[in-house]
Amino acid sequence: MKKIYILLFIISFMFVACNKDKEIKPSGKTVNIIILAPLDNKNERLGYQSLLGLKAAKEMKKYLKNGDEVVFNIVDIDKKDMKHTLKDTILKKKPLAILSFMSSDKILNMKKELKKYRLPIIVTLATNNDIVDKDNLFMQVCIDNHKQSLVAAHYIRDEKFMKHVGIVYDKRSIYSTALADEFKELFKKLGGEIDFFIDVGGKNGLQRFESLKKTDTEIIFNSTDSTMTIKMIKLLKKEGSHAEILGADGLYSSMLENNINDASSYDGIYVIDHFAHNIYPNKQRKRFEKILNKKGFRESSYAFLAYDGYQLLTYAFETCPKYDKECINAILRDSETIKGISGNFNMIDSKARREVYVNKIKNKRLEKEVVIY
């Protein structure tokens, strides 16, 4: 019996020793990266949710394998002196990369400016197809418009068995317009028919939408934001319409922030997103959500994608000896499998290959309808 106790003691000691060996000792050295985040009231949901997700990711992984610490240099892109601040920060801090939480509209407007610095830019939220180009400086961790439109078109045709669709978009948004155009072309190629294609933004937008109340459209593809969506939902309910709505990625996250009082009105709406609540979470997601809950914050695709961007960056830093820039860029463009917060992904030609969820909103939760890879 004594031998058994001694053996158990030795095994437990070895287990503790191994765990201590795995603990990373800080080297005292730092690695700088730039964080581009919109932080004014209008865009706070993008920047705030993303930054909380990023900070939670760092709390889970504070140091690289060599003990170096990744330091965030946050630049508020909504400040008037943003370009000067960005240039000054890059010259002083000599960052290895840029992590962007900007929308498609913002990043396309800043693309020429960002290219001057020849730094790799990891994009977590901007889905426009034109962001990734031949210069190979931009990498999309999120799904792009083409993938999202393809998923939406096949879901409507192959899962819902619907041939007719209406499309609504907001011309004031590059993201909304480009996504609507992309979906329109793909759905037509699949043999579908477009009942209407209207801009609901601007002064008379809702009037144009209301004029279509008598149509027999079964489903509406919606690329507008949560503020416009709730207005359309109320109009449809007022007229007794049974038309379903399929919204774009980010709609759920913005709904939680902008229209929390009307959240129940979203029940029954379909949305495309990077995660679902009724998928059993892995250990890292459980820990991640626990950290977010401490900050009094709900989980969202913005926070999840910030985590994924951080994991991709740290993987590249740890893989490349002496932080070789060519190596880092190559890894970011074409990576091995990265363990994301809502599922694994890898980079191919600067775009993420990952699962895409079509969900149904129910009681402020995303219930998975189908997953497409």
C-alpha positions as CSV (number, residue, x, y, z in Angstrom):
1,M,0.0,0.0,0.0
2,K,2.9,2.4,0.9
3,K,4.4,1.8,-2.6
4,I,1.1,2.8,-4.2
5,Y,1.0,6.1,-2.1
6,I,4.6,6.8,-3.0
7,L,3.9,6.1,-6.7
8,L,0.9,8.4,-6.6
9,F,3.0,11.1,-4.9
10,I,5.7,10.9,-7.5
11,I,3.1,11.1,-10.4
12,S,1.4,14.1,-8.8
13,F,4.8,15.8,-8.2
14,M,5.7,15.2,-11.9
15,F,2.4,16.6,-13.0
16,V,2.9,19.8,-11.0
17,A,6.4,20.1,-12.2
18,C,5.4,19.7,-15.8
19,N,2.7,22.4,-15.4
20,K,5.2,24.7,-13.9
21,D,7.6,24.1,-16.8
22,K,4.8,25.1,-19.1
23,E,4.2,28.4,-17.3
24,I,5.7,31.2,-19.4
25,K,8.2,33.5,-17.6
26,P,8.0,37.1,-18.7
27,S,11.1,38.2,-20.6
28,G,10.6,41.9,-20.0
29,K,10.6,42.5,-23.7
30,T,7.6,43.8,-25.6
31,V,6.2,43.6,-29.2
32,N,4.1,46.5,-30.4
33,I,1.0,46.4,-32.6
34,I,-1.4,49.2,-33.6
35,I,-5.1,48.9,-32.9
36,L,-7.4,50.9,-35.1
37,A,-10.8,51.3,-33.4
38,P,-13.7,53.7,-33.9
39,L,-14.6,55.0,-30.5
40,D,-17.1,57.8,-30.9
41,N,-20.8,57.4,-29.9
42,K,-21.9,56.4,-33.5
43,N,-19.4,53.6,-33.9
44,E,-18.9,52.7,-30.3
45,R,-20.4,49.2,-30.7
46,L,-17.7,48.3,-33.2
47,G,-14.8,49.7,-31.2
48,Y,-16.0,49.0,-27.7
49,Q,-17.1,45.4,-28.2
50,S,-13.9,44.6,-30.2
51,L,-11.6,46.1,-27.6
52,L,-13.2,44.2,-24.8
53,G,-12.8,41.0,-26.8
54,L,-9.2,41.8,-27.5
55,K,-8.4,42.6,-23.8
56,A,-10.1,39.3,-22.8
57,A,-8.0,37.5,-25.4
58,K,-4.8,39.0,-23.9
59,E,-6.0,38.1,-20.3
60,M,-6.1,34.5,-21.5
61,K,-2.7,34.7,-23.2
62,K,-0.6,37.5,-21.8
63,Y,2.7,36.4,-23.1
64,L,4.1,34.8,-26.2
65,K,6.0,31.5,-25.8
66,N,9.3,33.3,-25.5
67,G,7.9,35.5,-22.7
68,D,7.6,38.7,-24.7
69,E,4.4,40.7,-24.2
70,V,2.2,42.1,-26.9
71,V,1.5,45.8,-26.3
72,F,-1.6,47.5,-27.8
73,N,-1.2,51.0,-29.1
74,I,-4.8,52.2,-29.6
75,V,-5.5,54.8,-32.3
76,D,-9.1,56.2,-32.3
77,I,-9.9,56.6,-36.0
78,D,-12.7,59.0,-35.2
79,K,-10.3,61.7,-34.0
80,K,-9.6,64.6,-36.3
81,D,-5.8,64.2,-35.9
82,M,-6.0,60.4,-36.4
83,K,-3.6,60.3,-39.4
84,H,-1.0,62.3,-37.5
85,T,-1.4,60.1,-34.4
86,L,-1.0,57.0,-36.5
87,K,2.1,58.2,-38.2
88,D,3.7,59.4,-35.0
89,T,2.8,56.1,-33.2
90,I,4.3,54.0,-36.0
91,L,7.5,56.0,-36.1
92,K,8.0,55.8,-32.3
93,K,6.7,52.3,-31.5
94,K,7.9,50.5,-34.6
95,P,4.9,48.0,-34.6
96,L,5.0,44.6,-36.3
97,A,1.4,44.8,-37.5
98,I,-1.9,46.6,-37.4
99,L,-5.2,45.1,-36.1
100,S,-8.2,46.9,-37.5
101,F,-11.7,47.0,-36.0
102,M,-13.0,49.4,-38.7
103,S,-16.0,48.9,-41.0
104,S,-15.7,48.4,-44.7
105,D,-16.5,52.0,-45.4
106,K,-13.8,53.3,-43.2
107,I,-11.1,50.9,-44.2
108,L,-11.6,51.5,-47.9
109,N,-11.4,55.2,-47.4
110,M,-8.1,54.8,-45.5
111,K,-6.6,52.1,-47.6
112,K,-4.2,54.3,-49.5
113,E,-3.0,55.9,-46.3
114,L,-2.5,52.5,-44.5
115,K,-0.5,51.1,-47.4
116,K,2.2,53.7,-47.0
117,Y,3.5,52.0,-43.9
118,R,3.9,48.5,-45.5
119,L,2.6,46.8,-42.4
120,P,0.4,43.7,-42.4
121,I,-3.2,44.7,-41.4
122,I,-5.5,42.1,-39.9
123,V,-9.1,43.0,-40.5
124,T,-11.7,41.6,-38.2
125,L,-14.9,43.3,-39.2
126,A,-14.6,44.7,-42.8
127,T,-16.2,42.2,-45.2
128,N,-15.9,44.1,-48.5
129,N,-14.4,41.9,-51.3
130,D,-12.0,44.7,-52.4
131,I,-10.2,44.9,-49.1
132,V,-7.8,42.0,-49.9
133,D,-5.8,42.9,-53.0
134,K,-2.6,42.0,-54.9
135,D,-0.4,43.9,-52.4
136,N,-1.1,41.2,-49.8
137,L,-1.1,43.7,-46.9
138,F,-4.7,43.2,-45.8
139,M,-6.0,39.9,-44.2
140,Q,-9.6,39.3,-43.5
141,V,-10.3,37.1,-40.4
142,C,-14.1,37.7,-41.0
143,I,-16.0,36.2,-43.9
144,D,-16.2,38.4,-47.0
145,N,-19.2,39.6,-48.9
146,H,-18.9,36.9,-51.5
147,K,-18.9,34.1,-49.0
148,Q,-21.8,35.7,-47.0
149,S,-23.9,36.2,-50.2
150,L,-23.2,32.7,-51.4
151,V,-24.3,31.3,-48.0
152,A,-27.5,33.4,-48.0
153,A,-28.4,32.6,-51.6
154,H,-28.0,28.8,-51.2
155,Y,-29.8,28.9,-47.8
156,I,-32.9,30.6,-49.4
157,R,-32.9,28.3,-52.4
158,D,-31.8,25.0,-51.0
159,E,-33.0,25.1,-47.4
160,K,-36.0,27.4,-47.5
161,F,-37.0,26.3,-51.1
162,M,-37.8,29.8,-52.1
163,K,-37.3,31.2,-55.6
164,H,-38.5,34.8,-55.0
165,V,-36.7,37.3,-52.8
166,G,-36.8,41.0,-52.1
167,I,-33.6,43.0,-51.3
168,V,-33.3,46.1,-49.2
169,Y,-30.1,48.1,-48.6
170,D,-28.9,51.5,-47.5
171,K,-27.1,53.4,-50.2
172,R,-25.4,55.6,-47.6
173,S,-23.3,52.5,-46.6
174,I,-20.6,51.0,-48.8
175,Y,-21.0,47.8,-46.9
176,S,-24.7,47.6,-47.3
177,T,-24.7,48.5,-51.0
178,A,-21.9,46.2,-52.0
179,L,-23.3,43.2,-50.1
180,A,-26.8,43.7,-51.6
181,D,-25.3,43.9,-55.1
182,E,-23.3,40.7,-54.5
183,F,-26.2,38.8,-53.2
184,K,-28.4,39.9,-56.1
185,E,-26.0,38.6,-58.8
186,L,-25.4,35.3,-57.0
187,F,-29.1,34.6,-56.4
188,K,-29.9,35.3,-60.0
189,K,-27.2,33.0,-61.1
190,L,-28.8,30.2,-59.0
191,G,-32.0,30.8,-60.9
192,G,-33.7,32.9,-58.4
193,E,-35.9,35.9,-59.1
194,I,-35.7,39.4,-57.5
195,D,-39.1,40.9,-56.6
196,F,-37.6,44.2,-55.6
197,F,-34.3,45.9,-55.0
198,I,-34.7,49.1,-53.1
199,D,-32.7,51.6,-51.1
200,V,-34.4,52.1,-47.8
201,G,-32.0,54.7,-46.5
202,G,-32.3,58.5,-46.7
203,K,-35.4,60.7,-46.4
204,N,-37.9,58.6,-48.4
205,G,-36.5,55.2,-47.9
206,L,-39.1,53.8,-45.6
207,Q,-41.9,55.2,-47.8
208,R,-40.4,53.2,-50.7
209,F,-40.4,50.1,-48.6
210,E,-44.0,50.6,-47.3
211,S,-45.2,50.9,-50.9
212,L,-44.2,47.3,-51.4
213,K,-46.5,46.0,-48.6
214,K,-48.9,44.3,-51.0
215,T,-46.3,42.1,-52.7
216,D,-46.2,38.4,-52.0
217,T,-42.5,38.2,-51.4
218,E,-41.7,35.3,-48.9
219,I,-38.3,36.5,-47.7
220,I,-36.3,39.7,-47.7
221,F,-32.5,39.8,-47.8
222,N,-31.6,42.8,-45.6
223,S,-28.1,44.4,-45.5
224,T,-29.1,47.4,-43.4
225,D,-28.2,48.1,-39.8
226,S,-30.3,47.4,-36.7
227,T,-31.8,50.9,-36.5
228,M,-33.3,50.5,-40.0
229,T,-34.2,46.9,-39.5
230,I,-36.4,47.6,-36.5
231,K,-38.3,50.2,-38.5
232,M,-39.0,47.7,-41.3
233,I,-40.0,45.0,-38.8
234,K,-42.6,47.4,-37.3
235,L,-43.9,48.3,-40.8
236,L,-44.3,44.6,-41.8
237,K,-46.1,43.8,-38.5
238,K,-48.4,46.7,-38.9
239,E,-49.5,45.6,-42.4
240,G,-49.8,41.9,-41.3
241,S,-47.1,40.8,-43.6
242,H,-45.6,37.3,-43.1
243,A,-42.4,38.0,-45.1
244,E,-39.4,36.5,-43.4
245,I,-36.1,38.5,-43.1
246,L,-32.6,37.2,-43.5
247,G,-30.1,39.8,-42.1
248,A,-26.3,40.1,-42.6
249,D,-23.5,39.5,-40.2
250,G,-23.2,42.0,-37.3
251,L,-27.0,42.7,-37.2
252,Y,-27.3,40.7,-34.0
253,S,-24.4,42.4,-32.3
254,S,-25.6,45.9,-33.2
255,M,-29.2,44.9,-32.2
256,L,-28.0,44.2,-28.7
257,E,-26.4,47.6,-28.4
258,N,-28.7,49.9,-30.3
259,N,-32.2,48.5,-29.8
260,I,-32.1,46.5,-26.6
261,N,-35.7,47.8,-25.7
262,D,-37.0,46.4,-29.0
263,A,-34.9,43.2,-28.9
264,S,-38.0,40.9,-28.7
265,S,-39.2,42.3,-32.0
266,Y,-36.2,40.5,-33.7
267,D,-37.5,37.1,-32.7
268,G,-37.9,35.0,-35.8
269,I,-35.4,36.9,-37.9
270,Y,-32.7,34.9,-39.7
271,V,-29.1,36.2,-39.5
272,I,-25.8,35.2,-40.9
273,D,-23.0,35.2,-38.3
274,H,-19.7,33.7,-37.1
275,F,-21.2,31.8,-34.1
276,A,-24.4,30.4,-32.6
277,H,-25.5,30.1,-28.9
278,N,-26.8,26.5,-29.2
279,I,-23.4,25.2,-30.3
280,Y,-21.7,23.6,-27.2
281,P,-18.8,26.0,-26.4
282,N,-15.3,24.8,-26.1
283,K,-13.2,25.5,-23.0
284,Q,-11.6,28.6,-24.4
285,R,-15.0,30.1,-25.3
286,K,-16.4,29.3,-21.8
287,R,-13.4,31.1,-20.3
288,F,-13.6,34.0,-22.7
289,E,-17.3,34.6,-22.0
290,K,-16.7,34.4,-18.3
291,I,-14.2,37.2,-18.6
292,L,-16.6,39.3,-20.7
293,N,-19.4,38.7,-18.2
294,K,-17.2,40.2,-15.5
295,K,-17.1,43.3,-17.5
296,G,-20.8,43.3,-17.7
297,F,-20.8,42.7,-21.4
298,R,-22.6,40.4,-23.8
299,E,-20.8,38.2,-26.2
300,S,-20.9,39.3,-29.9
301,S,-19.2,38.5,-33.2
302,Y,-17.2,41.7,-32.8
303,A,-15.6,40.5,-29.6
304,F,-15.2,36.9,-31.0
305,L,-13.4,38.1,-34.1
306,A,-11.1,40.4,-32.1
307,Y,-10.1,37.2,-30.2
308,D,-9.5,35.4,-33.5
309,G,-7.4,38.3,-34.9
310,Y,-5.2,38.2,-31.8
311,Q,-4.7,34.5,-32.0
312,L,-3.7,34.8,-35.7
313,L,-1.2,37.5,-34.8
314,T,0.4,35.8,-31.9
315,Y,0.7,32.6,-33.9
316,A,2.6,34.4,-36.6
317,F,4.9,36.1,-34.0
318,E,5.6,32.8,-32.3
319,T,6.3,31.0,-35.6
320,C,8.7,33.5,-37.1
321,P,12.3,33.6,-35.6
322,K,13.3,37.1,-34.5
323,Y,10.0,38.4,-35.8
324,D,11.1,38.3,-39.4
325,K,8.7,40.5,-41.3
326,E,8.6,38.4,-44.5
327,C,7.8,35.3,-42.4
328,I,5.1,37.1,-40.4
329,N,3.4,38.3,-43.6
330,A,3.6,34.9,-45.2
331,I,2.0,33.2,-42.1
332,L,-0.8,35.8,-41.9
333,R,-1.6,35.2,-45.6
334,D,-1.6,31.4,-45.4
335,S,-1.7,29.9,-41.9
336,E,-2.1,26.6,-40.3
337,T,-5.3,25.9,-38.3
338,I,-6.0,28.6,-35.7
339,K,-8.2,27.8,-32.7
340,G,-10.8,30.5,-32.9
341,I,-13.3,31.3,-30.1
342,S,-16.3,30.0,-32.0
343,G,-14.5,27.5,-34.2
344,N,-11.2,26.8,-35.9
345,F,-10.2,28.6,-39.0
346,N,-7.2,29.0,-41.3
347,M,-6.0,31.7,-43.7
348,I,-5.8,31.0,-47.5
349,D,-4.7,33.8,-49.8
350,S,-5.3,36.4,-47.1
351,K,-8.9,35.3,-46.4
352,A,-10.2,33.2,-43.6
353,R,-11.6,29.7,-44.3
354,R,-14.2,29.2,-41.5
355,E,-17.7,28.0,-40.7
356,V,-20.6,30.4,-41.4
357,Y,-23.8,30.1,-39.4
358,V,-27.3,30.8,-40.5
359,N,-29.1,31.5,-37.3
360,K,-32.6,32.3,-36.1
361,I,-33.0,34.9,-33.3
362,K,-35.0,33.7,-30.4
363,N,-35.1,35.4,-26.9
364,K,-32.0,37.4,-27.8
365,R,-30.1,34.2,-28.7
366,L,-28.8,32.9,-32.0
367,E,-30.2,29.4,-32.6
368,K,-28.4,27.5,-35.4
369,E,-30.4,26.7,-38.5
370,V,-27.5,25.4,-40.6
371,V,-23.7,25.6,-40.8
372,I,-21.9,26.0,-44.1
373,Y,-18.1,25.8,-44.4
